[in-house]
């Protein structure tokens, strides 16, 4: 039985995926909600994961995913992958341990998803794309072919990343943005075509 780390929105969606796939869930791991049942399942603190137990992290924030993965691995946990039965995973595609692929997602041929990556509802990932560790592709996003999404990067809901582009480590593509050129590491881009988000000083002057 798998434990789901995170009992918030993505964690409950991960439970939906598990139920649809016929995977039994033991409960949730969540410091904030420990001791209060969620969806009829027990909630423990992450440090209370039984030794050797399988787990999946159902949290959107890549930094939190990284912290929890380190903690759960050190406790002897085993990351597992959950794929909704209505998702499409094409041939020659590799999903590393800890991945979450939700219903309606389409992951095309010869794609590689790194550890603890997530592809949400109705998102698409094109052929020969490479997703690093803890990448998030939000609902309805379209990642074209031969794209590289580096570790901890995020593609927002309804966004489009055009063919062959690179989204750098910990970069964030805003909702409905269209990425036509490479996105530098740590940058947030918005709009069509996507441009770096303007920073505003405390006085309100850019």
N, C-alpha and C positions, 0 to 999 in steps of 0.2 A: 504493500500500500504506500502510495506516495504522499508526502507532506508538501503543502504549498506555502512557501515563504511570502507573506503579505496577504492580508485579509481585506484589502481595499478593493477598488474597482477592477484592476487588472487581475488581482488574485481571485476574485469571484468569477471573472471571465475564464481564467485558467481552470477553475472548477468546472465550468460549463463544458470546456473542451474535454476534460477528463471524463465527465459523465457521458458525453457523446461518443467518446472513444472506448467506453467500457473499462476505464481505468479506475480502480477503487482509490479513494482519497481518505487518508487517515485523519487529517485535520489541517489546520493552518498554523503557521509560525509567525507571530506578530507581537512585538513588545507592547505596543499601545493597547491592543485588544485582548491580551492574554487573560484567560479566566472567563471570558464572555463568549459563549458559542456564537458562531457565524454560520448561517445556512444549516443549522442543526449539527455542525461539526465542532469538535473541541478546538480551542486556540491555546497554544503554548508559546513560551518564549523561544526564540531561535536557539538559544543555548541549551534548550531541553530536547533537541532533536535526538531520537534514539540512535545509538551507535550503529553505523552501517545502513541506516534507512535511506531510501531514495527520496529526493526532493526536487522541486522545481520552483524557481523564483518568479512570482507573479507581481512584479513591481516595475513601473515604467522607467524610473530614474536609473540611468546606467551606473552612477557612482554608488548608489545604494545597493544595486545588484552586485557590484564588485566587492563591496564590504561584506555583504551577506554570504556570497559564494566563498570568500576566504574563511569566514567564521564556520560555515557549515562543512566545508571540506576538512578543516582542521578537526572538527568533531567526528570525522569519519563518515560524513554523509556522501551519497552518491548522486550526482546530478543526472536527471533523466529528461528526455525530450517528449513533449506532448504535441500531437498533430490532430487537428479536428478531422473527422472522416469526410467532411465536405471541402477540405482543402485539397489542392492538387500539388503533388510533388513530382516533378518530371524526372526522367531517367538521368543517371550520372550526376545526381545532385547529392551533396553531403550535408547532413545536419549534425553539428557537434553536440555533445551532451549539454543539456540544460536549455535547449531551444523550445520556443513556444510558437506554434503556427495555428492561427485561428480559422474559423469557418469562412469559406469563400476566398481564402488566399490562394494565389497561384504562383508557385515558385518554379521557374522554367528549368530548362536543361543545363547541366554542367555548372550549376551554382554551388557555392560553398557558404554555409552559414556558420559563423564562429560560435564559441561557447556562450550560452545564455543570451542569444539573440532572439528577437521577437518579430514576427510578421503578423500584423493584426488583421481584423476583418476586412475582406475584399481588397486587400493590397496585392500588388503584383511585383515580382522580382524577375527581371529579364535574364536571358541566357548568358552564361559565362560571367555573371556578376560575382563579386567577392565581398562578403560581409564579415567584418572582424568580430571581435568579442563584444558582447553586450550592445550590439546595434539594435535600434528600434525602428521599425517601419510601421507608421500609424495607419488607421483605417483609410482605405481608398487611395493610398499613395501609389504612385507608379514609378518603379525603378526600372529604367530601360536596360538593354543588354550591355554587358562588359563594363558595368559600373563598379567602382570600388568604394565601399562605405567603410571607413576606418573604424578602429575600436572606439566604442562609446559614442558614436555619432547617432543622430536621430533625424528621420525624415517625417515631417508632420503630416497630418491628415490632408488628403487630397493633393499633396505636392507631387511634382514630377521632376525626376532627375534624368536628363537626357543621356543618350548613348555615350558610353566611354568616359563619363565624367568621374571625378574623384571628390568625395566629401571627406574632409580631413578629420583627424581624431578629435572627438568631443565637440564637433561642429553640430549645429542645429539648423535644419531647413524648416522654415515656418510653414504653417498650414497654407495650402493652395499655391505655394511658390513654385516657380519653374526654374530649375537649375540648368543654365546654359553654359556655364564655365566652372572650373574646379573651385571648390570651397576650401579656404585655408583652415587649418586646425583651430579649434576653439572659437570659430566665427558663427554668428547667427545671421542667416540671410532670409530675406522676405521679398515678396513681390514677384512680378513677371516682366522682364527677366529678373531673377533673384539678385539682390544687392545686399551688402552688409547692412545690418540694422544700425541706424544712426544712434550714437550715444549722446545723451543729454547731461549737461552739468547740473549740479544741485541747484543752480540759479535758473535753470530752464534754458540756458543758452547752449546750443550744440557746439 
